[in-house]
Amino acid sequence: MSQLPAVSEIRAQVERILAQPQFTASTRLSGFLRFIVEEVIAGRQAEIKEYSIGVSVYQKSENYDPRIDPSVRVDARKLRSRLSEYYEGAGREDQIVISIPLGTYVPTIEGRVAEAPAPRPFRPWWGIAVVSATVILCAFLGTRLVSGKWSKEEQRPRLLNLTSYPGEQTSPSLSPDGSMVAFSWNGELQDNYDIYVKVVDGANPLRLTSDPGRDVAPAWSPDGRQIAFLRNPGKSGEVYVISALGGEERRVTSSAGQSVGWTADSKNVLVVDHVDHAGPFAGFQVSVESGERRQITFPEPGSFFGDYDLHGSPDGSSIAFCRMDRPPVAQLWALPAGGGTARKITESHYFLRGWAWTPDSRNIVFSSEQNGFPALWMVRGAPGAVPSLLPGVETEATRPSIPMRTASLDHIAYQRREQPFRIWRVSLSGGGMSKAVSIAPSQRADALPRFSPDGEWIAFGSNRGGPWDIWVCRRDGTGLRNLTTGSQMNAGAPVWSPDGSSLAFDANPESGNHNIYVVPSSGGQIKRLTAERSEDVRPSWSRDGRSIYFTSDRSGTREIWKIGSNGTAPVQVTNGGGFTAAESMDGSLLYFFQDQNSKVLWRMPVAGGKPVRVLEGAHHDLWSVTKAGVFYVDASQRICRLEASGTICVGAIERQNELSYLGFDASPDGKETVFIQPEPAVSSLRMLEGKLLP
């Protein structure tokens, strides 16, 4: 480390930082920063560890286990972010810079070196092109921030923090002139989500709603007078409007969606609902004045999800929306506002997480994980357009919002949310449940873990390296390796062959639909088994290793199919619906669910026969067949075991966080289980300001 500035100057700089609003509201972050800086001053850099911070700053007990309690890691991300915000704003000219590099808790403390201003060089057109290419390359490599060089320094986009309150702030909506932002916040106590508004560069928000219901997804009307929002999103969701200045709220309609849009004349809201109980979501236009509803989008009956996220263009000519027929592939469509045929604009290889029109109604900015990390992309609002990454925006950017009535694209607000989903392992020996232990934790998401036949290894899908890949590790988390690295396949749902030599999994590379693949468990060449244009997902090996079951819609509905592990022709197994299957340990019975929404587990003879209902209250991703019986997780987060004599409750999963539906498995001997739980989310609102279009 280079020589530190004077100790008195360092301490004065710390106090200058902690006097800022983003720090005065958090005694924990203030104590965190003081502790690590004082340790550096004392020459104890090597002692700055997650454990020492937890014990010294947060008064954790000596039994504190950082693998289970993530509070230090969560606050380290917040502190790192707020220091960056400070030096981008109020501390831009400070002579001492304190930062916390990624991957460590040891701060760097450096004095700025004053530089004489250099004359601005002539930059030919090809220089700008090279820099632009570098910007895109950096984004593809997963850099935390893509920073572009503009021909004029004053035109470089600035990244601003819109909120830095405790808890979660979500779904920003900029006012039409860009001067204010509406958002949802779960409050100082993190006890309820309500709608707030604030001046973009102001500190104190105005609370608009105080209902005990969950108020989310605010949307500013194009005339700037009202804000629409969702209360209790989901099956019982309702849409309300309220004055942007506050006052009495008014119910407009029901909605089963997760967002609300407006038509350009501010007379109608755009919502999502089911046409019938079993069908996909469709878009509706609803009069704010009368509540009259009119269906305006018409997804195919076989669409998996349907249509969502409807927004009218600022010029009033179009209404665009997302459509997801085969997840995770999603598409952007547009239709004339006065009625007519919808047309596809573009397709995202991975989920769309919000989008917005540019003020001129010519382009659309959307959030997608098609590069492995949520990022913002821009595409022309015309069929066949090719999207490109938007420079200057961090990764983990979702729910973009753009003011509708500005002269050009110079503001984009977005939500930045990080929430790891981690694997936990529990022992069931001794008739009870041990304390859960985290396995190979990361800051991204893990899903659908599966024990190897000998119970010593765990395979799982994860986006910890960028795109979704197949990973394996020992049951204690060591020996971690990526089996599909560099394939860009968006792979998941791995299952072991009976001899442990191979893993089958599903993936949807550039072909746009899922197929079944096999890879050696030690790594090596990936083999494709299915090649139809159908959705082939959720493989499962037969006990003799000769066949692989999978779910496919190739017959028009989702059924269980079986293909030879050497790639022989697949045959249909079920006829009344099927989703996820597994053979009994002796290979005589096949257990399965009939569809993704069913809570009923069925079984039938492998040789063929009539299905029999086995149990109710299970979930298609939270069950496992073992030598000790069929394990599953019930609605109360209890691990249960189905035996010949009945159902036994083994124990309840700790409710540090709600159990995720991203997977559960039991070891073949029934002595251990693994499951996925989300860590506390870190969510705030950001804004990119400046010239955003060349």
N, C-alpha and C positions, 0 to 999 in steps of 0.2 A: 504494500500500500504506500502511496506517495505521502510526503510529510503533511501532517494535519495542520489546518489553520490554528491560530491561538485559541486556547481553551475558552477564554472569556468570550471570544467572538462566536465560537460554536454554540455556547450556551445562550448567548443573546439571539442567535439565529433560531434556535429551538423555540424560545419564547415568542419570537416574532411569528413563527409558523403557527404556534398553538393559540395565538390571539385571533386567528382567522375563524370566521363563522363555521366552516366545515369541521373545525376541531373543538371549538368551545362547547359544542353540543354532545361531545363524546369523551367522557373521562377515561374510558378504556383505551381509546386510541392515543390520547395524550400521554397516559402512563406508559403505553407501549413504546412510543417514540422516545420519551425521556430515558427509559430503561436501556434501550439498545444503544443510544448515543453515549450515555454515561459509561456503559461497558466498553465501548470503543475508546473513549478518553482514558479509561483506566488500563487499557491494553489487554482486555479480556475478550477479544473477538472470538477466540476459539470456544468460549463458554456460552456464546449466544446461540442457544438451541430452542426448539419448540418447547421442550420440557421446562427449561429454565425460565422462559417467558411465562408459561402457564403458572408455575409455582410462585415466581417473584412478583409478577404483575397482576395476575388474576387470582392469586391466593388459592390455587388448587392444592389439594392434599398430596402427600407423597405417593399416593396410589394413582395419581393422575396418569392416564394412558393416552397420549396424543393420537394413537391409531384409532381410538374410539371417540374421543372428544375433539372435534375439529375446530374449536373456537379460536385457537391461535392462528390457524391457517386462514380461516375466514377473515379475521381482523387484519391479518398481514396483507391480504389482497386489498382490503379497504384502505389501509394506511398507504400502501404503495400507490394506489389510484389517487388518493387525495393529495399526496405529495406532488404527484405529477400535475394535478390540476392547479395546485398552488404556484408551481414554477411556470406554468403556462399563463397564469394570470397575474395576481398581486405580486408574486415573487420573481417576476421575469427579469428584473434588474438586480436582484440580490447578489452579493458577492460570494456567498457561501451556499453551495448546493448540497442538500442531503437527499439521498435516494436509497431505495432498497432494491437491489437487482433481483430478477427472477431466480428462483432456486435457492435462495439464502435468506436468512434473517439479519445478516450483518450489513449495516448501512455503509454506504460510501459517503465520505464527507470531503468535499473538494472546494477549493477556491477558484473562482472564475479567472480566466486569463483574458485580460482586455486585449482586443484586437483592433488595429487601426482599420477604418473602413476602406475597403478596396474598391477601385473603380469598377462599375458594372460592365462586364465583358459583353461583346457582341455575341449573340447566340443564334446561329443559323437554324433554319427549319429542321435540319436533320438532327441537331442537338436535342431539340424538344422531343423528336420522335424517339430517340434513344432513351431519354429520361422516362417518357411514357411507358416504353417497353419494360424498363426497370421497375416501375411502379407495379405493373401487372405481374411481373415475375415475383416480386416480393410478396404480393398477395397470395400467389399460388404456393409459395413456400410456407405460408402460415405465419408470417410475421405478425406481431401484435398490432402494428399500426402501419398502414401503407401511406407513405408521405411523398407527394409529388412535387417537383420543382416547376414553378410557373415562371413565365417570362418576366413578370413584375413581382417583386417581393411582396408588395401590398395586396396582391391577388391570391396569395397562398391561403387555402382554407384553414380556418382555425377550429380546433376541437374544444368545445366548451362543455362544462358540466351544468346541466339544467337543475338537477336535484342531487343532494347528498345527505338526505335525512336518514334516520334509523329505519330499519324495516325495508319493505319492498315498494318501489314506485314503478308502475307499469303503464303501458299503452298511452304514450304521449299523443296529443292532438294539438297541433299549432293552430292558432286563430287564423282567419283568412289573410290578415295583414302581417302575420308572423311576429306580432309583438307580445303575445301571451301564449301560454301552454296549459291545456287541461290534462289531467292524469288521474290515475287511481293510485291510492296509497293506503297501506294498512295501518297507518298512524304511528304515533310515538310509542304506543304500547304493543304494536303489532297484533291488535285484537279484532280489527274489522276494516274491510276495504270500503273507502268512500271516494267521492269525486272531489277533486281540488282544482283550483286554477291559480296561476301566478304570472306575474310579469316575467318575461324570459330572463332578464338580467336582475330580477328582484330576489329577495331572500325569503320573505314570509308568504306562504300560500293562503288562499281563501278557501275554506271548506264549504262546498255547496250542498252535500248530502250528509245525513247522519242517521239514516235508517239502519236497523240491525242487520238487514240483508247485505249481501255482497255486491257492491256497486263497482262495475269495471267497464272498460272499453269505451271511454268517452269519445264523442265525435262532434266537432264544432260544425255548426251549420254554415253553408257558404256565405250567408248574409251576416254572419257574426253575432246573431242575436241569441241563439239557443245552443245548448249542448245536449245531444242525445246520449244515452248510456244504457247499459244492460244491468239489470238487477237479478241476482241469483242465476247466472248463466247455466244453460243445460236444458233439461227437459221442462223445467218449470220457469224458464227464463222469461223476463218481461222487459220491454223497452219503455223508457221514460224520457221526457224532455224537461229541461229546466233552463231558466234564463241564465245567460253567461254572467250576469251580475248577482245571481242568487235569487232566492224566493221560493215559491211553491212549485213543486215538481208535478208533472201530469203524465199518467200512463197513456201510452199510444197503442201498444199491441203486445202480443206474445212473440217469443222467438226461441228456438232451440239452438241458435248459433252462438258464436263467441265474439262477434263484432257487429257494429252498426255502421251503415253508410248513409249518404244523402244524395238526392238528385240536385242538380245545379241550381234549381230555382228555390231550394229550401222548403218546398211544399211536401216532400215525401221522404220517409226514411226507407232504407233498403235493408232487409233482414233475411234470415235463413230459417227455414222450417221444414218439417217432413210433410210431404204431400199425403202420405198414408203412413201407418205405423211401421210397416216393414220396408218402405222404400227409402231411397237416398234423399239427401237434403236438396232443396231447390230454393231459388231466390224469389223474394216477393217485394213488391213495391207497396208501401202503406201510406195513405194520406195522414199527415200529422193532424189535420183539422177534423176529419170525419172517422178515421180509423179504417177506411175501406181498403181491402187487400186485393192485390192482383198478382198472380204468378207470372214471372217474367223469364225465368230460366227453366230448362227442361232436360235434366240429365237423363242418360239412358237408364232404364229400369235395373240393369245389372251392375250399375256403378257401385263401387264399394262404399264411397262416402258421399259423392255428389258435389254440389256447388256451395261455395262459401266466400266470405270477404267481398261483398259487392260495394262498388263506389262509382258515383257518377263523375264524368270528366268535367273540368272547370268550364268548358265552353258549352256544356249541355248537350253535346252531340252523341255521346256514348255512355254505356254502363259496362264496366269491366268486372270480372269476377274470377275466382279460382275454381278449378274443377279437379277432383281427384277420383279417378276411376279405379286405379290400381296403385295403392300406396307402395313405396313412398313417392312415386312419380306424380307430379302435380303440374297443372297447366294454367296459363292465363288465357282467358277468352274475353271477347268484347262483343256487344250487340248494340244496334242503334237505339238511342233513348226512346224514340217513338215507336219502337217495335220492329221486328225483322229477324233475320237469320243471324245467329251468333257465329263468330269466326274465331279460330284458335290463333293466338298471337305468338306464344312461345311455350316451351316445356322445360320444367326444372327436373333434373334427375333425382332430386331429393326435396322433401317437403318445402312448401312456401310458407313463410312465417310473417305474413303481412306485406302490404304493398301500398303505393300511393302514386297518383298522377303528378306529373310536373305541371307548373302553372300554364304552359302553352298547350296542354292536352295532347302533346305529340309523343311523350315518353312516359314510361312507367318505371319506377324504382321499386324493387322487391327484395325481400330477404330470402336467402336460400342457403342450404348446407351442401350444395353440389360440389364444393371444393373441400369438404370435410369439416369446415367451421362455418357457423352462420355469418354471412357477410352480405353487403348490399350490392345489387347488380342493377344495371339500367338497360332497358330495351325499348326500341321504337314501338309505338302502339299500333303496329301493322302486322298482318300475317307474314310468317317466315322470317321475322327479324331475329338477329343474333344478339344475345345479351353480352354485356361486358362488365367487368368489375368496376365499381365506383371508387376512384382513388380517395385517400384521405380518411377512410372510415375504419375503425377497429373491427376485429373479429368479434363474434358473439353479439352482433347487431341485428335486432329484430324489430318488427312493428314500426317501420318508417312512417313519418308524417311530414308533409310538405305544405306550406301555406298556399292557398289557391289563388289569391288575388295579388300576388307580387309580380313585378315586371319580368323577373327571370328566376332561375333556380339558384338561389344563394343561401337557402337554409334547409337543412334536413335534420329533424329530430328523430331519435330512435331509442329503443329500450336496449340496454345492455344487461343481460342476465346470465349468470353462471351458476349452475347447480350440478355438482357431481352426483352420479348414481353409482354406488359402490357395492361390491360383493361382500357379504358377511357369512361367516361359517359358524354353525352351532353344533355341539356334540349332544347326542341323545342318550349317551350311555348312562347307566345307573338309574334308569326310570324317570329321569327329568331332563331339563335343558341346561346346558352350560351358558355362560355369558358369551354373547356374540363377539366374534373376532373379525376385524376387517382384513380382507385379502387383496394384496397388490393394489392399494388405492391409487387413484389418479384424480385429476381435476376435471375429467370429462365423464362420459357415461359408459357403463358396462351393462350387458344385457344377456339374458338367457344362459346362465352358467350350467354346465353339465359335468358330472363326475365321470372319470374314466372307469372302465370295468373293474380295475383293481382298487378304485377309490383313492388313488394317490395323486391324480392330476385333475385339473379343472380346465375345461375349455369354455370360452365365452366370446361373444361379440363385443367390440369396443371401438370407440372413435378417439381413443387417447392419443393416437398418432396422426390424426387428421381424418381420413375417410374411415368408414366402418370396415374393420378387418377381423379375422379370426385369430384369437390369442389363446395360449395355453400357459399354465403355471402349475407348480406343485400345490398341494392342498394347503401349504403354509404360506403361499404367495411367492416363493422363490422360483428360480428357473423360468422367469417370464420371457416369452418370445412370441413374435408375430409370424404366423404361418402364411399370410397372404400379402405381406408387405409389398408395396409398389404396384399391386394389381388394379387399384382403383375400382374394385368390384362392388363396394357397398355390401359387404358380406355379413351374414348373421346366422343365428339359430344352429350352432354346431352340435353334432351328436357323434359319439364314438362308435366305431365298429365293435362287435363283440370281442375281438382279439386285441383291441386297443391300437391297431396299426394305422388306422385311417380315421378321418373325420369327414362326415357329409355335412353340407351346409347349403343355405340358399343365398343367392346374390343377384343383383340386377345391375350389371355393367351397362355400357353404352347402348345395348340393345333395347333398354327401356322396360323390360319385363323380367320377373324373377325366374331363375332356373335352378336346378339342383346340381351341385358340384361335389367332388371328393378330392381331398388332399391328404398326403401321408402325415401322420401325427408328428413325425420328426422333421417335417418340412420337405418341400420338393415340388414336383410338377403338379399342377392343378388339372383335374380331369372333369370335363362337363358331361353330365349324364342326360339331361333333358334339353330339348332344343325347340319346343313348340313356342308359339306366340302367346301361350296361356301364362297365367300366374301360377308357377310351381314353387311351393314354399313348405317349410316345416318338415324336413326329412326325419326319418326314424328307421333304424336298422331292424331287420328281423333277427331273432336270436341265433339263427344259424349263419348269419352274415351273408346269405346269398341274395337278399333282396333289401330294397330301401322303400319304405312307405313315404308318401308325400301328399300334400294337399294341392289340388289343381282345379281350375275352373274350365278346363278344356272341353268338358261336356256341356257347358252352359251354366252349370251351377257348381259350387265347391263340393268336391267329393274326395274321399281318400283313394289314392291310386298306389300301385306298387310297380317298381321297376327292378330288374336284375342289377345287382351291384356291378356287373360287367357291362351294363348298358343295353341289355336286351329290351324288347318292346314292352312298354308299360301296359298294365291292365287295371281296369276299374275295380275297386273293392266294395265301396258303399254305394247305395242308390238313393238314400233319403237324406243326403247331406253329410258332410264330414269336414272336420278341421282339427288337426293335430291328432296323432295316433301313436300307440305304443303297444307292443306285444307283451303278454304275461311272461314271467321269467321262464316258464316251461315251453313257451312258443305255441301254446294251444289256443289262446284267446287274444283278441285285438280290442284294446280300449280306445275310445275316441269321443270327441265332442261333435255334435252335428253342425254347429256353426259358431262364429265368433261371439255371438251374443248369448249363446246358450250357457246355462249354469248346470247342465245335466251331463254326467259322464255315462256313456253307454259301453257295452261290450258285445262282441259277437265271436263265434268260432272262426279261427283263421281259415279253416277249410270251407267256410261259407255257412250261412244260416241266418236266422232272424235276430236282430239286435235286441238286447235286453237292457233296461234302465238299471244302472248300478247305484248312483247316488246323486243327490241334488245339493246345490250350494257351493259347487267347485268352480274354478276359473281355468280356462284353457291353457294358461301359462303358469299355473301354480299347482302342479300335480306331478307325481313321479311314481313309476312302478318299480318295486324292489322285492328282494327275497322275503322281507318282513311284511309285505303288504303294499297297498296303494296309499301313498302319502298325498295329502292335499292341504291347502290353507283355506280356512273358511272365512266368512264375512267379518268375524271378530278377530282376525289375524291369529287364530289358533292353528297350530300344526296338528293335523289329525291323521290317524292311520286306519284304513279300512281293512279289516281282517274277515275271515270266514264267519267269525262269531259276532261281528258288529264293528262299530266305529269307536276308536279310543282317542281321546284328546291327549296329546303328548305334552303340550305346553303352549304358552302364548309368546309370540314374538314381541320383544321390547318395543314400546311405542316412542322411542326417541324421535322417530319420524314415521309417517305412514308408510306401510309396505308398498313398494312399487309393483305394478303388474309386468315389470320387465323380466320376471323369471324367478323360478324356484326349482330346486332339485334335491333329491335324497341320494345318498351313496347306495350302491347296490346291496350292501348288507343292512341298510336302514339305520346305521349308527350315527350318521352325520347329515346335516342339511346345509344347503347354501341358498341365499336369497338376495334380492336387490333392495336396497333402501336409498332414498335420496338424502343428500346432505342439505343443510340449510342453504337456501338460495341467497345470492348476492345480486341485487337488482337496483339499477339507477337509470336515470335518463340523461342522454347526451345530445349535443347538437353540433353539427358541422356548419360552419358559417364562412362564406366567401364565394369565390367563383368556382362553381361545381361543374360547369360545362365549358368546354374549350370554345 
